[in-house]
Amino acid sequence: MIELISEKISVDKILNNLEDHSTGAVVLFLGRVRDHANGRQVTRMAYEAYAEMAHKKMQEIEDEVKKRWPVQKIAMMHRTGELELGEVSVAIAVACPHRKEAFQACQFAIDTLKETVPIWKKEQFVDGEAWVEGTVPDSGITQ
Amino acid sequence: MKVTLRLFGQLRELAECDEAEIEIKEGTKIGDLVWLVGERFPNMRQHLKVVSFSIDNDYASKETVLNEGNEVSLLPPISGG
């Protein structure tokens, strides 16, 4: 399951999607909006995605994860739009036969998402706002 | 010939639009397009130093030669998660 959504991420929905009797380990990662960044107080966060490409890149992550580990089920969801403090911005869950591969697969998925999926966030402060300094994907251009 | 530029994040805000058409010569590569974009949107120039491009929903190298009607996305450094 891969979704970019503007509504709240439902952890129940993700876990329901991972139901599978052949897997004994589920690792769930949740990223949520933090109240500070670089010493400044964050009040909320806005996310923008290049939806078609983000979906494709997340599908590539799913394919790669399934190649590398015995992942039977994987769910990846990312929010877009305006989020309040504490709201979940990203959720990744994987189901594997055993915990070690589940932890590894989940870590790989979130790390790769942050390195390759075209999504941007803007922090809102008490006294202004700023786009978060991001990562240039490997295939990006640096002049 | 023309290509359509799609803009995201900070670049979209600076351009005050999410799409623009750019006139290019035949044989123009993505790497050359950076300069044309900088001429069209001078306030974007410093941000174009670190930018990625995509065509057909995939990252494209600066050696990619553009074709008539290509939709080229201009991607600032990503910060999802």
Backbone of each chain as ProteinMPNN parsed JSONL, in Angstrom:
{"seq_chain_A": "MIELISEKISVDKILNNLEDHSTGAVVLFLGRVRDHANGRQVTRMAYEAYAEMAHKKMQEIEDEVKKRWPVQKIAMMHRTGELELGEVSVAIAVACPHRKEAFQACQFAIDTLKETVPIWKKEQFVDGEAWVEGTVPDSGITQ", "coords_chain_A": {"N_chain_A": [[0.834, -1.193, 0.0], [0.68, 2.087, -0.991], [0.514, 5.453, -0.348], [-0.217, 8.907, -0.813], [-1.472, 11.316, 1.118], [-3.94, 13.744, 2.109], [-5.412, 13.684, 4.335], [-5.564, 12.722, 7.863], [-3.129, 10.292, 8.825], [-3.903, 6.933, 9.272], [-3.01, 4.69, 11.633], [-4.181, 2.304, 12.324], [-5.348, 1.53, 9.908], [-3.077, 1.032, 8.396], [-1.915, -1.107, 9.797], [-3.927, -3.004, 9.572], [-3.74, -3.451, 6.881], [-1.437, -4.87, 6.78], [-1.936, -7.366, 7.654], [-1.213, -10.777, 7.92], [-0.537, -14.117, 7.983], [1.867, -15.426, 7.678], [3.953, -13.998, 8.582], [5.937, -13.044, 11.346], [6.85, -10.732, 12.406], [6.378, -7.277, 12.69], [7.431, -4.119, 11.814], [6.965, -0.799, 12.554], [7.366, 2.465, 11.498], [6.991, 5.785, 12.489], [6.966, 9.098, 11.469], [6.818, 12.283, 12.891], [5.514, 15.621, 13.401], [7.736, 17.87, 14.777], [8.397, 20.083, 17.562], [10.493, 21.856, 17.358], [13.323, 23.241, 15.569], [16.621, 23.556, 14.675], [17.061, 25.227, 16.911], [14.891, 26.913, 16.838], [11.468, 27.625, 17.515], [9.003, 25.576, 16.347], [5.794, 25.823, 14.922], [3.941, 24.678, 13.23], [3.741, 22.534, 10.278], [4.174, 22.452, 6.748], [3.558, 20.354, 4.012], [4.578, 19.512, 0.736], [4.128, 17.713, -2.252], [5.44, 16.181, -5.213], [3.3, 14.596, -6.712], [2.833, 12.429, -8.636], [5.416, 11.572, -9.303], [6.458, 11.06, -6.782], [4.901, 8.93, -5.954], [5.724, 7.015, -7.777], [8.446, 6.76, -7.077], [8.211, 5.805, -4.494], [7.075, 3.365, -5.032], [9.238, 2.163, -6.259], [10.922, 1.928, -4.075], [9.493, 0.086, -2.548], [9.697, -2.143, -4.283], [12.468, -2.577, -4.241], [12.964, -3.101, -1.539], [11.566, -5.481, -1.249], [13.1, -7.098, -2.834], [15.478, -7.249, -1.408], [14.948, -8.142, 1.204], [12.959, -10.591, 3.023], [10.266, -9.465, 2.737], [6.906, -9.576, 3.206], [4.713, -7.959, 3.276], [4.19, -4.478, 2.838], [3.694, -1.122, 3.828], [3.419, 2.235, 2.903], [2.994, 5.529, 3.727], [2.498, 8.994, 3.144], [1.945, 12.241, 4.327], [0.382, 15.201, 2.992], [0.043, 18.775, 2.713], [-1.133, 20.992, 5.369], [0.16, 20.452, 8.59], [-0.329, 19.882, 12.071], [1.534, 20.243, 15.187], [2.949, 17.21, 16.315], [1.396, 15.636, 14.673], [1.265, 12.814, 12.459], [3.53, 12.582, 9.859], [4.731, 10.839, 8.141], [4.52, 7.357, 7.512], [5.749, 4.115, 7.778], [5.498, 0.712, 7.367], [6.526, -2.635, 7.766], [6.189, -6.121, 7.147], [7.649, -9.099, 8.071], [9.023, -12.468, 8.157], [10.752, -12.632, 10.418], [12.159, -10.548, 13.109], [14.664, -9.216, 12.718], [15.169, -8.792, 9.955], [12.936, -7.305, 9.433], [13.312, -4.914, 10.871], [15.603, -3.971, 9.513], [14.669, -3.677, 6.887], [12.672, -1.748, 7.189], [14.128, 0.436, 8.116], [15.756, 0.899, 5.884], [13.791, 1.591, 4.031], [12.661, 4.033, 5.04], [14.951, 5.643, 5.124], [15.657, 5.705, 2.405], [13.405, 6.813, 1.294], [13.613, 9.427, 2.278], [15.777, 10.244, 0.832], [15.173, 10.069, -1.863], [12.469, 10.552, -2.633], [10.359, 12.926, -4.067], [9.418, 15.259, -2.092], [8.586, 18.082, -0.154], [9.135, 20.177, 2.706], [7.87, 22.818, 4.708], [8.722, 24.77, 7.377], [6.805, 26.325, 9.887], [7.187, 29.076, 11.898], [6.95, 30.879, 15.037], [7.521, 33.431, 14.315], [7.653, 33.558, 11.511], [8.466, 31.723, 8.463], [10.039, 28.888, 6.824], [11.477, 27.054, 4.15], [12.585, 23.756, 4.524], [15.994, 22.917, 4.566], [17.072, 20.738, 2.205], [17.884, 17.445, 0.84], [20.009, 16.667, -1.86], [19.157, 14.544, -4.375], [21.046, 11.661, -5.503], [21.083, 11.603, -8.278], [20.726, 14.176, -8.88], [21.423, 17.594, -9.939], [24.321, 19.422, -9.417], [25.503, 22.51, -9.708]], "CA_chain_A": [[0.0, 0.0, 0.0], [1.421, 3.346, -1.077], [-0.459, 6.554, -0.422], [0.072, 10.294, -0.434], [-2.821, 11.724, 1.504], [-4.067, 15.033, 2.795], [-6.101, 13.461, 5.614], [-4.712, 12.113, 8.892], [-2.694, 8.913, 8.601], [-4.491, 6.002, 10.228], [-2.128, 3.56, 11.945], [-5.027, 1.102, 12.26], [-5.497, 1.148, 8.499], [-1.795, 0.471, 7.976], [-1.722, -2.424, 10.412], [-4.891, -3.914, 8.939], [-3.217, -3.775, 5.557], [-0.281, -5.769, 6.921], [-2.346, -8.675, 8.195], [-0.612, -11.852, 7.138], [-0.197, -15.143, 8.974], [3.188, -16.019, 7.456], [4.984, -13.102, 9.113], [5.869, -12.917, 12.796], [7.4, -9.452, 12.86], [5.964, -6.052, 12.001], [8.083, -2.905, 12.313], [6.245, 0.402, 12.112], [8.04, 3.734, 11.767], [6.173, 6.977, 12.315], [7.63, 10.39, 11.59], [5.787, 13.263, 13.231], [5.96, 17.019, 13.4], [8.45, 18.227, 16.011], [8.136, 21.487, 17.918], [11.669, 22.732, 17.25], [14.285, 22.963, 14.502], [17.762, 24.475, 14.721], [16.916, 26.205, 17.984], [13.687, 27.754, 16.679], [10.217, 26.968, 17.893], [8.147, 25.292, 15.198], [4.388, 25.803, 15.331], [3.299, 23.705, 12.35], [4.571, 22.177, 9.13], [3.427, 22.258, 5.508], [4.22, 19.411, 3.099], [4.19, 19.557, -0.68], [4.698, 16.566, -2.972], [5.25, 15.997, -6.657], [2.578, 13.361, -6.396], [3.023, 11.301, -9.569], [6.778, 11.057, -9.187], [6.628, 10.528, -5.422], [4.281, 7.608, -5.954], [6.605, 6.105, -8.524], [9.669, 6.516, -6.305], [7.854, 4.95, -3.356], [6.913, 2.013, -5.587], [10.594, 1.623, -6.471], [11.431, 1.533, -2.752], [8.827, -1.182, -2.219], [10.284, -3.208, -5.108], [13.836, -2.84, -3.78], [12.853, -3.711, -0.212], [11.133, -6.871, -1.422], [14.236, -7.835, -3.415], [16.575, -7.421, -0.453], [14.527, -8.817, 2.433], [11.732, -11.373, 2.826], [9.128, -8.634, 3.141], [5.66, -10.077, 2.617], [3.778, -6.833, 3.167], [4.768, -3.181, 3.188], [2.795, 0.021, 3.659], [4.114, 3.523, 2.99], [2.063, 6.658, 3.582], [3.07, 10.308, 3.434], [0.954, 13.32, 4.352], [0.636, 16.47, 2.311], [-0.769, 19.858, 3.269], [-0.735, 21.605, 6.646], [0.119, 19.539, 9.737], [-0.118, 20.448, 13.404], [2.567, 19.567, 15.975], [2.598, 15.866, 16.771], [0.699, 14.83, 13.657], [2.145, 11.9, 11.728], [3.776, 13.033, 8.487], [5.106, 9.681, 7.318], [4.406, 6.067, 8.196], [6.217, 2.966, 6.994], [5.401, -0.54, 8.123], [6.879, -3.834, 7.002], [5.951, -7.412, 7.801], [8.617, -10.119, 7.662], [8.964, -13.633, 9.039], [11.492, -12.407, 11.665], [12.318, -9.131, 13.43], [15.895, -8.578, 12.252], [14.974, -8.312, 8.581], [11.878, -6.289, 9.448], [13.96, -3.655, 11.273], [16.504, -3.524, 8.437], [13.872, -3.268, 5.721], [11.965, -0.515, 7.524], [15.146, 1.494, 8.142], [16.129, 1.175, 4.49], [12.672, 2.252, 3.351], [12.53, 5.442, 5.446], [16.155, 6.367, 4.686], [15.61, 5.9, 0.954], [12.325, 7.784, 1.038], [14.114, 10.783, 2.534], [16.827, 10.56, -0.144], [14.774, 9.982, -3.277], [11.069, 10.857, -2.952], [10.239, 14.389, -4.165], [8.485, 15.885, -1.15], [9.244, 19.224, 0.494], [8.391, 20.683, 3.849], [8.133, 24.205, 5.119], [8.449, 24.952, 8.811], [6.179, 27.582, 10.281], [7.659, 29.489, 13.214], [6.146, 31.94, 15.649], [7.829, 34.706, 13.657], [7.976, 33.415, 10.088], [8.439, 30.371, 7.918], [11.203, 28.609, 5.979], [11.591, 25.72, 3.563], [13.653, 22.985, 5.164], [17.115, 22.613, 3.674], [16.897, 19.317, 1.92], [18.917, 16.571, 0.296], [20.021, 16.565, -3.319], [19.248, 13.127, -4.74], [22.287, 11.322, -6.208], [20.984, 11.898, -9.699], [20.452, 15.604, -9.034], [22.473, 18.391, -10.564], [24.933, 20.47, -8.612], [26.268, 23.333, -10.672]], "C_chain_A": [[0.875, 1.253, 0.0], [0.412, 4.471, -1.217], [0.183, 7.887, -0.062], [-1.287, 10.867, -0.095], [-2.826, 13.056, 2.247], [-4.823, 14.873, 4.122], [-5.14, 12.802, 6.603], [-4.364, 10.667, 8.546], [-3.277, 8.027, 9.695], [-3.559, 4.8, 10.429], [-2.923, 2.255, 11.899], [-5.145, 0.597, 10.827], [-4.222, 0.483, 7.987], [-1.632, -0.939, 8.527], [-2.714, -3.449, 9.847], [-4.377, -4.383, 7.588], [-2.07, -4.782, 5.611], [-0.661, -7.145, 7.474], [-1.859, -9.79, 7.291], [-0.097, -12.901, 8.118], [1.181, -15.762, 8.776], [4.298, -15.163, 8.054], [4.799, -12.906, 10.62], [6.351, -11.588, 13.314], [6.866, -8.309, 12.009], [6.737, -4.903, 12.639], [7.365, -1.712, 11.687], [7.07, 1.63, 12.485], [7.056, 4.869, 11.535], [7.059, 8.205, 12.435], [6.549, 11.396, 11.929], [6.372, 14.653, 13.411], [6.493, 17.397, 14.788], [8.307, 19.723, 16.277], [9.368, 22.388, 17.858], [12.564, 22.29, 16.093], [15.367, 24.018, 14.572], [17.57, 25.595, 15.745], [15.704, 27.113, 17.86], [12.44, 26.938, 16.999], [9.318, 26.815, 16.659], [6.699, 25.217, 15.684], [3.554, 24.858, 14.475], [4.172, 23.465, 11.137], [3.675, 22.006, 7.909], [4.222, 21.347, 4.58], [3.662, 19.55, 1.694], [4.863, 18.394, -1.391], [4.51, 16.746, -4.468], [4.631, 14.61, -6.739], [2.888, 12.192, -7.332], [4.409, 10.69, -9.401], [7.016, 10.433, -7.809], [6.054, 9.118, -5.344], [5.179, 6.593, -6.646], [7.858, 5.761, -7.719], [9.375, 5.629, -5.09], [7.625, 3.51, -3.831], [8.28, 1.371, -5.807], [11.199, 1.17, -5.137], [10.8, 0.202, -2.35], [9.463, -2.343, -2.992], [11.665, -3.597, -4.592], [13.835, -3.554, -2.423], [12.492, -5.193, -0.343], [12.22, -7.74, -2.055], [15.249, -8.197, -2.338], [16.2, -8.22, 0.78], [13.243, -9.6, 2.18], [10.496, -10.62, 3.336], [7.867, -9.15, 2.435], [4.668, -8.94, 2.385], [4.512, -5.556, 3.542], [3.726, -2.088, 2.947], [3.611, 1.295, 3.824], [3.097, 4.634, 2.771], [2.782, 7.957, 3.917], [1.969, 11.352, 3.355], [1.369, 14.454, 3.436], [-0.261, 17.523, 2.972], [-0.247, 20.324, 4.621], [-0.893, 20.625, 7.8], [0.38, 20.293, 11.035], [1.019, 19.685, 14.101], [2.064, 18.187, 16.396], [1.877, 15.015, 15.746], [1.708, 13.995, 12.875], [2.276, 12.367, 10.279], [4.109, 11.869, 7.569], [4.977, 8.414, 8.158], [4.889, 4.984, 7.251], [6.116, 1.741, 7.881], [5.759, -1.694, 7.216], [6.588, -5.066, 7.837], [6.884, -8.447, 7.195], [8.439, -11.336, 8.565], [9.605, -13.354, 10.404], [11.857, -10.936, 11.853], [13.542, -8.467, 12.814], [15.71, -7.988, 10.853], [13.885, -7.227, 8.522], [12.451, -4.924, 9.838], [14.814, -3.103, 10.127], [15.711, -2.972, 7.251], [13.184, -1.93, 5.986], [12.943, 0.661, 7.534], [15.549, 1.897, 6.727], [15.031, 1.984, 3.805], [12.568, 3.727, 3.753], [13.756, 6.244, 5.011], [16.084, 6.686, 3.197], [14.504, 6.876, 0.572], [12.861, 9.211, 1.201], [15.164, 11.217, 1.509], [16.322, 10.653, -1.58], [13.358, 10.475, -3.605], [10.841, 12.378, -2.942], [9.074, 14.965, -3.334], [9.268, 16.987, -0.448], [8.427, 19.668, 1.689], [8.839, 22.085, 4.223], [7.75, 24.335, 6.578], [7.831, 26.316, 9.051], [6.655, 27.877, 11.708], [6.708, 30.532, 13.787], [6.301, 33.221, 14.828], [8.227, 34.535, 12.19], [7.885, 31.977, 9.622], [9.657, 30.165, 7.04], [11.123, 27.199, 5.435], [12.768, 25.01, 4.218], [14.741, 22.704, 4.141], [17.144, 21.127, 3.442], [18.131, 18.619, 1.386], [18.828, 16.614, -1.225], [20.136, 15.084, -3.668], [20.526, 12.875, -5.548], [22.269, 11.747, -7.667], [20.678, 13.377, -9.939], [21.647, 16.337, -9.612], [23.021, 19.394, -9.562], [25.826, 21.259, -9.55], [27.633, 23.675, -10.119]], "O_chain_A": [[1.706, 1.443, 0.888], [-0.443, 4.444, -2.102], [1.002, 7.985, 0.852], [-2.172, 10.899, -0.95], [-1.861, 13.433, 2.912], [-4.873, 15.8, 4.93], [-4.045, 12.378, 6.233], [-5.2, 9.918, 8.04], [-3.163, 8.325, 10.883], [-3.348, 4.003, 9.515], [-2.4, 1.221, 11.483], [-5.054, -0.603, 10.566], [-4.273, -0.498, 7.245], [-1.253, -1.856, 7.799], [-2.374, -4.618, 9.669], [-4.549, -5.539, 7.199], [-1.769, -5.457, 4.626], [0.206, -7.981, 7.727], [-2.055, -9.766, 6.076], [0.705, -12.583, 8.996], [1.626, -16.545, 9.615], [5.462, -15.561, 8.036], [3.7, -12.646, 11.109], [6.282, -11.324, 14.514], [6.896, -8.36, 10.779], [6.706, -4.728, 13.858], [7.185, -1.631, 10.472], [7.43, 1.813, 13.648], [6.37, 4.911, 10.513], [7.818, 8.337, 13.395], [5.475, 11.376, 11.328], [7.583, 14.822, 13.554], [5.812, 17.266, 15.805], [8.121, 20.521, 15.359], [9.306, 23.551, 18.258], [12.562, 21.125, 15.695], [15.088, 25.217, 14.535], [17.877, 26.757, 15.479], [15.509, 27.996, 18.696], [12.385, 25.729, 16.778], [8.932, 27.796, 16.024], [6.414, 24.624, 16.725], [2.565, 24.3, 14.95], [5.213, 24.101, 10.973], [2.564, 21.487, 8.009], [5.421, 21.546, 4.385], [2.456, 19.687, 1.488], [6.04, 18.12, -1.159], [3.556, 17.376, -4.924], [5.327, 13.598, -6.822], [3.174, 11.087, -6.87], [4.568, 9.47, -9.36], [7.689, 9.409, -7.688], [6.652, 8.226, -4.742], [5.369, 5.473, -6.172], [8.279, 4.605, -7.683], [10.202, 4.8, -4.708], [7.942, 2.557, -3.12], [8.456, 0.176, -5.57], [11.899, 0.159, -5.076], [11.488, -0.699, -1.871], [9.735, -3.399, -2.42], [12.001, -4.778, -4.512], [14.607, -4.485, -2.196], [13.039, -6.044, 0.359], [12.262, -8.952, -1.845], [15.809, -9.293, -2.338], [17.048, -8.908, 1.349], [12.516, -9.309, 1.23], [9.789, -11.077, 4.235], [7.791, -9.151, 1.207], [3.89, -8.956, 1.431], [5.349, -5.548, 4.446], [2.973, -2.137, 1.974], [4.397, 1.424, 4.762], [2.419, 4.669, 1.745], [3.575, 8.015, 4.857], [1.158, 11.345, 2.428], [2.551, 14.641, 3.144], [-1.201, 17.191, 3.694], [0.909, 20.09, 4.977], [-1.959, 20.033, 7.971], [1.195, 21.213, 11.088], [1.415, 18.609, 13.653], [0.906, 18.023, 16.781], [1.755, 13.803, 15.921], [2.847, 14.408, 12.657], [1.284, 12.527, 9.567], [3.811, 11.9, 6.375], [5.284, 8.404, 9.35], [4.5, 4.934, 6.084], [6.595, 1.741, 9.015], [5.358, -1.738, 6.053], [6.721, -5.06, 9.06], [6.913, -8.65, 5.981], [7.79, -11.254, 9.608], [9.079, -13.779, 11.432], [11.867, -10.165, 10.893], [13.488, -7.299, 12.428], [16.053, -6.833, 10.604], [13.92, -6.346, 7.663], [12.126, -3.907, 9.226], [14.753, -1.914, 9.813], [16.051, -1.93, 6.691], [13.122, -1.076, 5.1], [12.636, 1.741, 7.029], [15.668, 3.082, 6.414], [15.311, 2.944, 3.087], [12.403, 4.586, 2.886], [13.627, 7.39, 4.58], [16.408, 7.796, 2.775], [14.653, 7.666, -0.361], [12.598, 10.084, 0.373], [15.412, 12.41, 1.335], [16.982, 11.256, -2.427], [13.081, 10.788, -4.763], [11.095, 13.039, -1.935], [7.947, 15.126, -3.802], [10.462, 16.843, -0.182], [7.201, 19.56, 1.701], [10.0, 22.469, 4.075], [6.618, 24.053, 6.971], [8.269, 27.325, 8.498], [6.538, 27.039, 12.602], [5.789, 31.0, 13.115], [5.355, 33.991, 14.665], [9.054, 35.293, 11.683], [7.305, 31.123, 10.294], [10.251, 31.13, 6.559], [10.755, 26.264, 6.146], [13.822, 25.608, 4.437], [14.466, 22.309, 3.008], [17.232, 20.344, 4.387], [19.251, 19.124, 1.466], [17.742, 16.6, -1.804], [21.114, 14.437, -3.295], [21.03, 13.785, -6.205], [23.276, 12.186, -8.222], [20.404, 13.782, -11.069], [22.734, 15.778, -9.756], [22.261, 20.13, -8.932], [26.786, 20.73, -10.111], [28.415, 24.356, -10.782]]}, "seq_chain_B": "MKVTLRLFGQLRELAECDEAEIEIKEGTKIGDLVWLVGERFPNMRQHLKVVSFSIDNDYASKETVLNEGNEVSLLPPISGG", "coords_chain_B": {"N_chain_B": [[11.463, 25.338, -30.413], [9.301, 24.19, -27.722], [9.367, 23.568, -24.178], [7.663, 22.368, -21.274], [7.837, 23.655, -18.076], [7.72, 22.444, -14.821], [7.164, 23.504, -11.529], [8.252, 23.295, -8.139], [7.844, 23.512, -4.54], [10.047, 25.75, -2.947], [10.932, 26.909, -5.308], [8.637, 27.121, -6.843], [7.276, 28.988, -5.345], [8.98, 31.223, -5.601], [8.808, 31.7, -8.321], [6.215, 32.299, -8.518], [4.336, 30.782, -9.815], [3.192, 27.565, -10.953], [3.843, 26.374, -13.245], [5.509, 26.78, -16.383], [6.192, 27.841, -19.72], [9.016, 27.221, -21.725], [11.076, 28.456, -24.227], [13.161, 26.675, -26.349], [16.217, 25.775, -28.098], [16.785, 23.349, -30.687], [18.375, 20.384, -29.601], [19.037, 21.247, -27.111], [20.197, 20.656, -23.846], [19.363, 19.344, -20.589], [21.104, 20.456, -18.737], [21.703, 22.873, -19.98], [19.319, 24.114, -19.857], [19.074, 25.101, -17.318], [20.29, 27.619, -17.364], [18.609, 29.068, -19.013], [16.324, 29.066, -17.485], [17.202, 30.563, -15.337], [17.484, 33.028, -16.573], [14.875, 33.625, -17.175], [13.681, 33.609, -14.675], [15.077, 35.506, -12.634], [15.209, 35.785, -9.83], [15.454, 33.269, -8.944], [17.933, 32.343, -9.312], [20.118, 31.839, -7.435], [19.178, 29.596, -6.195], [19.201, 27.711, -8.117], [21.607, 26.578, -8.169], [21.74, 24.264, -6.786], [19.916, 21.858, -7.689], [17.488, 19.516, -8.881], [16.355, 17.675, -11.745], [13.493, 16.361, -13.419], [12.1, 14.119, -15.815], [9.221, 12.706, -17.16], [8.489, 11.634, -14.648], [10.855, 10.689, -13.537], [14.203, 11.025, -12.27], [16.418, 13.021, -14.156], [19.446, 13.246, -16.008], [21.892, 15.902, -16.427], [22.803, 15.76, -18.963], [20.795, 14.937, -20.553], [19.024, 15.239, -23.555], [16.634, 17.558, -24.601], [13.272, 17.249, -25.824], [10.728, 18.429, -28.083], [7.85, 19.53, -26.43], [8.388, 18.174, -24.081], [7.861, 17.621, -20.594], [9.308, 19.109, -18.03], [10.419, 18.793, -14.785], [11.321, 20.873, -12.101], [13.23, 20.453, -9.367], [13.686, 21.343, -6.093], [16.158, 20.696, -3.448], [15.211, 17.776, -1.694], [12.957, 17.145, 1.069], [11.343, 15.359, 2.456], [9.504, 13.32, 4.848]], "CA_chain_B": [[10.485, 24.451, -29.797], [8.994, 24.55, -26.338], [9.154, 22.546, -23.15], [6.907, 22.89, -20.132], [8.558, 23.543, -16.816], [6.869, 22.358, -13.619], [7.953, 24.025, -10.402], [7.812, 22.799, -6.836], [8.422, 24.032, -3.301], [10.546, 27.118, -2.919], [11.041, 27.428, -6.678], [7.276, 27.481, -7.231], [6.958, 30.251, -4.655], [9.767, 32.311, -6.182], [8.314, 31.969, -9.677], [4.797, 32.678, -8.378], [3.512, 29.957, -10.699], [3.675, 26.186, -10.84], [4.151, 25.884, -14.585], [5.91, 27.828, -17.328], [6.725, 27.321, -20.972], [10.33, 27.796, -22.043], [11.459, 28.265, -25.627], [14.532, 26.159, -26.428], [16.681, 25.387, -29.434], [16.966, 21.904, -30.834], [19.64, 19.901, -29.045], [19.243, 21.781, -25.754], [20.242, 19.647, -22.788], [18.828, 19.807, -19.306], [22.121, 21.32, -18.127], [21.604, 24.206, -20.606], [18.021, 24.679, -19.477], [19.267, 25.835, -16.061], [20.608, 29.027, -17.662], [17.396, 29.7, -19.548], [15.416, 29.258, -16.346], [17.769, 31.677, -14.573], [17.175, 34.283, -17.297], [13.428, 33.859, -17.074], [13.342, 33.87, -13.265], [16.347, 35.916, -11.998], [15.212, 35.617, -8.366], [15.643, 31.851, -8.662], [19.28, 31.947, -9.725], [20.966, 31.237, -6.399], [18.625, 28.284, -5.838], [19.423, 26.783, -9.225], [22.932, 25.947, -8.009], [21.521, 22.913, -6.262], [18.564, 21.536, -8.119], [17.37, 18.288, -9.67], [15.329, 17.733, -12.783], [12.916, 15.071, -13.784], [11.251, 14.004, -17.006], [8.406, 11.484, -17.047], [8.481, 11.134, -13.262], [12.118, 10.094, -13.118], [15.31, 11.969, -12.299], [17.084, 13.056, -15.455], [20.789, 13.828, -15.882], [22.007, 17.175, -17.159], [23.159, 15.454, -20.36], [19.584, 14.556, -21.292], [18.623, 16.184, -24.598], [15.189, 17.8, -24.509], [12.461, 17.148, -27.037], [9.514, 19.26, -28.153], [6.718, 19.09, -25.613], [8.793, 17.544, -22.81], [7.482, 18.26, -19.344], [10.506, 19.013, -17.189], [10.151, 19.286, -13.431], [12.461, 21.497, -11.44], [13.04, 19.967, -8.006], [14.647, 21.775, -5.074], [16.551, 19.58, -2.58], [13.994, 17.199, -1.112], [12.965, 17.152, 2.536], [10.183, 14.628, 2.967], [9.681, 12.525, 6.053]], "C_chain_B": [[10.331, 24.787, -28.314], [8.984, 23.328, -25.429], [8.357, 23.208, -22.02], [7.687, 22.607, -18.857], [7.544, 23.415, -15.693], [7.73, 22.707, -12.413], [7.362, 23.572, -9.077], [8.496, 23.554, -5.696], [8.84, 25.486, -3.419], [10.613, 27.739, -4.318], [9.675, 27.864, -7.201], [6.893, 28.832, -6.6], [7.694, 31.43, -5.284], [9.232, 32.706, -7.559], [6.884, 32.515, -9.641], [3.923, 31.989, -9.416], [4.034, 28.516, -10.583], [4.005, 25.57, -12.199], [4.575, 27.039, -15.466], [6.414, 27.167, -18.599], [8.046, 28.006, -21.264], [10.662, 27.444, -23.491], [12.913, 27.774, -25.659], [14.901, 25.861, -27.882], [16.809, 23.873, -29.486], [18.327, 21.495, -30.276], [19.923, 20.422, -27.644], [19.203, 20.647, -24.736], [19.676, 20.241, -21.498], [19.807, 20.765, -18.621], [22.076, 22.738, -18.677], [20.329, 24.92, -20.145], [18.134, 25.508, -18.182], [19.48, 27.319, -16.343], [19.39, 29.761, -18.191], [16.395, 29.982, -18.423], [15.879, 30.452, -15.513], [17.495, 33.024, -15.234], [15.709, 34.647, -17.13], [13.028, 34.247, -15.648], [14.619, 34.254, -12.5], [16.369, 35.68, -10.49], [15.431, 34.156, -7.959], [17.113, 31.44, -8.758], [20.088, 31.25, -8.634], [20.471, 29.842, -6.002], [18.861, 27.252, -6.932], [20.78, 26.096, -9.129], [22.781, 24.514, -7.54], [20.081, 22.528, -6.582], [18.594, 20.208, -8.879], [16.282, 18.488, -10.713], [14.714, 16.361, -12.966], [12.106, 15.217, -15.065], [10.498, 12.687, -16.859], [8.54, 10.829, -15.676], [9.747, 10.402, -12.855], [13.225, 11.136, -13.174], [16.014, 11.876, -13.645], [18.436, 13.752, -15.298], [20.878, 15.099, -16.725], [22.423, 16.972, -18.615], [21.932, 15.102, -21.208], [19.194, 15.634, -22.303], [17.095, 16.308, -24.587], [14.509, 17.706, -25.865], [11.251, 18.067, -26.924], [8.431, 18.667, -27.253], [7.097, 18.382, -24.325], [8.242, 18.342, -21.633], [8.653, 18.033, -18.381], [10.18, 19.581, -15.81], [11.439, 19.759, -12.794], [12.296, 21.232, -9.945], [14.095, 20.536, -7.063], [15.062, 20.565, -4.237], [15.344, 19.078, -1.775], [14.091, 17.102, 0.409], [11.732, 16.451, 3.115], [10.514, 13.873, 4.243], [9.176, 13.25, 7.278]], "O_chain_B": [[11.108, 25.55, -27.739], [8.647, 22.218, -25.843], [8.379, 24.426, -21.842], [8.13, 21.487, -18.601], [6.601, 24.203, -15.623], [8.872, 22.262, -12.295], [6.145, 23.479, -8.914], [9.563, 24.145, -5.86], [8.098, 26.333, -3.917], [10.383, 28.935, -4.49], [9.569, 28.86, -7.917], [6.277, 29.685, -7.237], [7.118, 32.501, -5.48], [9.206, 33.884, -7.916], [6.409, 33.113, -10.606], [2.904, 32.53, -9.846], [5.17, 28.288, -10.168], [4.394, 24.406, -12.293], [4.069, 28.152, -15.324], [6.987, 26.079, -18.566], [8.188, 29.215, -21.077], [10.543, 26.294, -23.916], [13.791, 28.395, -25.059], [14.046, 25.717, -28.755], [16.926, 23.208, -28.457], [19.316, 22.201, -30.469], [20.943, 20.074, -27.05], [18.311, 19.8, -24.754], [19.535, 21.454, -21.348], [19.401, 21.752, -18.007], [22.365, 23.697, -17.962], [20.273, 26.147, -20.058], [17.399, 26.474, -17.98], [18.926, 28.175, -15.654], [19.162, 30.926, -17.865], [15.714, 31.007, -18.421], [15.066, 31.248, -15.044], [17.3, 34.032, -14.556], [15.352, 35.814, -16.965], [12.16, 35.095, -15.44], [15.185, 33.419, -11.794], [17.428, 35.404, -9.925], [15.576, 33.849, -6.776], [17.493, 30.344, -8.346], [20.677, 30.196, -8.872], [21.248, 29.011, -5.533], [18.734, 26.051, -6.694], [21.081, 25.171, -9.884], [23.601, 23.654, -7.861], [19.156, 22.84, -5.832], [19.619, 19.835, -9.449], [15.413, 19.35, -10.581], [15.343, 15.337, -12.699], [11.522, 16.261, -15.356], [11.08, 11.672, -16.477], [8.687, 9.611, -15.57], [9.725, 9.585, -11.934], [13.198, 12.03, -14.02], [16.182, 10.79, -14.2], [18.561, 14.722, -14.551], [20.058, 15.338, -17.611], [22.395, 17.914, -19.407], [22.026, 14.984, -22.43], [19.05, 16.803, -21.946], [16.371, 15.313, -24.568], [15.086, 18.034, -26.901], [10.815, 18.429, -25.831], [8.137, 17.473, -27.307], [6.217, 18.021, -23.544], [8.169, 19.57, -21.672], [8.937, 16.905, -17.98], [9.721, 20.716, -15.691], [12.494, 19.139, -12.926], [11.351, 21.717, -9.323], [15.28, 20.241, -7.218], [14.41, 19.522, -4.294], [14.563, 19.869, -1.246], [15.185, 16.991, 0.962], [11.161, 16.883, 4.116], [11.672, 13.804, 4.656], [9.251, 12.716, 8.385]]}, "name": "protein", "num_of_chains": 2, "seq": "MIELISEKISVDKILNNLEDHSTGAVVLFLGRVRDHANGRQVTRMAYEAYAEMAHKKMQEIEDEVKKRWPVQKIAMMHRTGELELGEVSVAIAVACPHRKEAFQACQFAIDTLKETVPIWKKEQFVDGEAWVEGTVPDSGITQMKVTLRLFGQLRELAECDEAEIEIKEGTKIGDLVWLVGERFPNMRQHLKVVSFSIDNDYASKETVLNEGNEVSLLPPISGG"}
